[in-house]
């Protein structure tokens, strides 16, 4: 057990405050649902009955309860790792290894511990909650293979970017953080390029869309908006879940459209086109570029701060370290950012919700009406059992998309305004 000084005390206070805020938001959201979730929202009156609403609410409650327990366990594990002295012990145990290998292990082992803790919760979510509500279609074998694949992909990609940064820390001189930032930024772009054709196929099968009439409509939509498509694919989502979705991926002028086969089965062509028009709206409004720029600015600032903090002896002593090991310093800076970053989260979520609203409006503009998108959003809400009455605080902290009732209501108002 390490001694708690003023610096560590302030850090622990911020961490506990952020963790408590996260858990309290879940609890408030649950109470809000119990108190206000029994009434069907007006815009869903013709689509939902009380039986369906109870199913939606029960699904939300079950997921929230699991999130509360899982979050509590993760926070407890994190505090144990910090306060027990495991990190200084691990750093000492790695003496004698090469700097790069020691640094990779120092980051990997705490990550492995966190991953192991999450496994039973992931199992319960899929094979109990998702199974009980008719979503899960994956077998135990598929789940295990997915977990193994995700671990290997994370190990390879994470190892590559971390190795690059550690090499810059060791050999990049006083401006190592600039070189590290360039490596990080290039890696972000590279992953964005490789994801559709290299990474995603590791987990799912992508085949050319079978409905040629729908494919022709999508091609016409893309041509109208000046997009060159690499392909229009359907993904075998039904091998794992009945949840529905669609996305458009790729950088540059050439794009790839992916539709979940569950979406194709449950939605009409005009609804699918409206959803894709929404994705096109993200491109036309340069949301992906803006997000990459934001990540670039944030990482630039964080790496600059890291370059200054990593020589700060008080930080090392506060966490029980006897030496100022550079890879340990990088890890500690990442730890310091965790609770601070939590309080910046609402800004990120607010920007994301703004982007979603802009993409919704762009879809309505392309289609000439909001009706197909509204129909699609309602179906997706019912298919995915989405919470129709989230608490505003929970939305502030966790929602990257506007709540569905607000989202659909805004689209309806825009249609009325357009008619006038």
Beta strands, then each sheet from edge to edge (+ up, - down):
strand 1: 206-208
strand 2: 228-235
strand 3: 246-249
strand 4: 254-260
sheet 1: 1+ 2- 4- 3+
end
